[in-house]
Amino acid sequence: MENNIAISCRNLTKDFKVYFDKGSSLKEKILFRNRRRYEDRIVLDDVSFDVKKGEAIGIIGENGCGKSTLLKLLSRILYPDNGTVEIEGRVSALIELGAGFHPDMSGRENIYTNASIFGLKKEEIDDRLQAIIDFSELGDYIDNPVRTYSSGMYMRLAFAVAINVDADVLLVDEILAVGDAAFQAKCFNRLREIKAAGTTIVIVSHSLGQIEQICERSLWICDGKIRAEGSPREVHPAYLDFMNRRNEHEPAPEPPVEEEEQPKNRWGNGNVRISALRLFTDGGEEVVENVQLGTSLRVEMEYACKRPLKKPQLNISFYRTDGVLCYATGLMVEDELGTAMTGQGTVTMEIGRILLLPAQYSIDVSITGEDGFAYDDWHDARRFVMCCPQVEPGIVRLEHTWECTQAPDAKETNATEGDGEPCRKKNP
Amino acid sequence: MHMDRLREIYNYREMIYMMVRRDLRGRYKGSVLGFFWTFLNPLLQLGVYTIVFSIILRSDIEKYYLYLFIALIPWLFMANSVQGGATCVLAQKSMVTKIYFPRQVLPITHVTTGFVNMLLCFVVVFLVAGFSVGLNIMALPYLIPTMVIEYILALGLCFIAAAVTVYFRDMEHILGIAVMAWQFLSPIMYPPDIVPERLQPIFNLNPMTPITSAYRSVLYYKRPPDLTTMLAALAMGLVFLVFGWFLFEKMQRHFAEEL
């Protein structure tokens, strides 16, 4: 294995015997031999890929496509029927939380049990104990028996242990749905920190948004094979498109929308189309290209629906053209309109002061249904360039003021004109 | 490969320690007397035996209650290792299918828990033997190798029972009968010399025969056990352990799918 590769999978194949009527007792084994028919279902078929050290990769695919099996192969819970998995360093899998918790024991004791199952030694757990307790936000409850915990507290503790294991390779399966929104955000930030510390991460998730936020690469598994591989921004729209089409073909086929010639940066089933996206500055002038930092910006999006939509959400993301997501937000259009979204209309977004630093930016807009499938997904819908006379590094200017105070020093202050008064300078 | 596995299990020693601790402490949690039951249980059993065998089923053997008790405590450890051990992987289904750890940890934990429990019971054994026939300090150290040999045998059998039961659930019930038969075929309730002469060679193939004799020799007869029989017991224990190890290692690959 090369030096910079953390995970190397070669020709992974796994099939399960799916019994129609499984029995594993002697009677069933002998008497119902005929009933013990099964079919070999190939779950993974000759899958090969590498993950570089420090890289984060997302695995997507519909239910039953084999993505969880792949994660179990990586974590060595399952063995492949064919092919090899090589992983460098300690592996930690966030698949099952709270393993080995005993309800009658205190949170603290359960931390030791649970962490030891992840393969930590006593001293290693001692070192992490405080971090785990802090992260779980349990405070004094940590010495109460776990059975007295609410389910939220239980999951917070379980997650706190799992996320503090400090592995070289972290495998994550759909677990960021833990606790309340604030705790989820905290978990997510922790995941980012772990990534920044150089840990290789593999995430299986249905939440494409989460993967987009943290992963450089997505692996789309379909029927046991890698269907597509690449940056999330390329793979996910294709995946959503595929799912949309499949959903449309299946159970209750909606009347097909006539296929239009679709540009390459546009996906979705076309039940609604954002027909125009325009930018206006302070004075109501339409932006050609340049936007001055600190001015107000109005984004107008016109839409036209082909049929009424169920709970549509309008999403807008600002990317720097080198791919850094600067800001994204969404709007439940129905709530804003007070009625269902039909026909044509305009959604306007007012940005009071736009503080993105000088660079070129692009805007993605999409309208998605409540299940996350895109009706319209328009990447790179509009570009603009931020301008500012001052040069500051970063992504966005944080509005700020300065204040300096200095204690009056006998000789120095007398020599200079300073008199110990705080001096203020306001940022323009 | 097997060396790697051994090293890995060693690295997971904290897990074994924590699981044993959890099982021992968790067992009586919630009961009023708590951990005290560990001692109370064998004491009460002894009480029952004393009543039955000194009033109803009188035996020729002097202090039969002690004779039986000394053999019974190690036997209960063995029986629990095999019979309870059969389900030790099955019972942790959610862990086996969701988390990676060397699967050997589960039987090791199970047998070690039983072993520690037996050691605690020996506190009662020492007390009773001490009051009843006295203890021979010179013979007592021989208990250590005896216990180690029994542990080896128990672990080997537990590996086999646990691995087979995952694939073949009837094993649990078959073992219930087999263990009962084994109890009567071992000199636990009777002295080994009442077995007919011509059956003695077969009888001695039972690894529990020398182990039981060794415990009795030290605690009841107060003299060191016969070393050749001890070595025979050790050899048999190692055969089972090695066989169990390889069988378990091979079968554990598909545990997660079978469960």
Chai-1 contact restraints between the chains, C-beta under 6 A:
chainA,res_idxA,chainB,res_idxB,connection_type,confidence,min_distance_angstrom,max_distance_angstrom,comment,restraint_id
A,S24,B,R169,contact,1.0,0.0,6.0,A-B,restraint_1
A,S25,B,R169,contact,1.0,0.0,6.0,A-B,restraint_2
A,S25,B,D170,contact,1.0,0.0,6.0,A-B,restraint_3
A,L26,B,D170,contact,1.0,0.0,6.0,A-B,restraint_4
A,S75,B,Y100,contact,1.0,0.0,6.0,A-B,restraint_5
A,R76,B,Y100,contact,1.0,0.0,6.0,A-B,restraint_6
A,I77,B,Y100,contact,1.0,0.0,6.0,A-B,restraint_7
A,I77,B,A256,contact,1.0,0.0,6.0,A-B,restraint_8
A,L78,B,A256,contact,1.0,0.0,6.0,A-B,restraint_9
A,Y79,B,R253,contact,1.0,0.0,6.0,A-B,restraint_10
A,I95,B,K98,contact,1.0,0.0,6.0,A-B,restraint_11
A,E96,B,K98,contact,1.0,0.0,6.0,A-B,restraint_12
A,E96,B,I99,contact,1.0,0.0,6.0,A-B,restraint_13
A,A99,B,M95,contact,1.0,0.0,6.0,A-B,restraint_14
A,A99,B,I99,contact,1.0,0.0,6.0,A-B,restraint_15
A,H102,B,R22,contact,1.0,0.0,6.0,A-B,restraint_16
A,H102,B,G26,contact,1.0,0.0,6.0,A-B,restraint_17
A,D104,B,K29,contact,1.0,0.0,6.0,A-B,restraint_18
A,Y112,B,M18,contact,1.0,0.0,6.0,A-B,restraint_19
A,T113,B,M18,contact,1.0,0.0,6.0,A-B,restraint_20
A,T113,B,R22,contact,1.0,0.0,6.0,A-B,restraint_21
A,S116,B,E14,contact,1.0,0.0,6.0,A-B,restraint_22
A,S116,B,M15,contact,1.0,0.0,6.0,A-B,restraint_23
A,S116,B,M18,contact,1.0,0.0,6.0,A-B,restraint_24
A,I117,B,M15,contact,1.0,0.0,6.0,A-B,restraint_25
A,I117,B,F101,contact,1.0,0.0,6.0,A-B,restraint_26
A,G119,B,Y12,contact,1.0,0.0,6.0,A-B,restraint_27
A,K121,B,E14,contact,1.0,0.0,6.0,A-B,restraint_28
A,K122,B,E14,contact,1.0,0.0,6.0,A-B,restraint_29
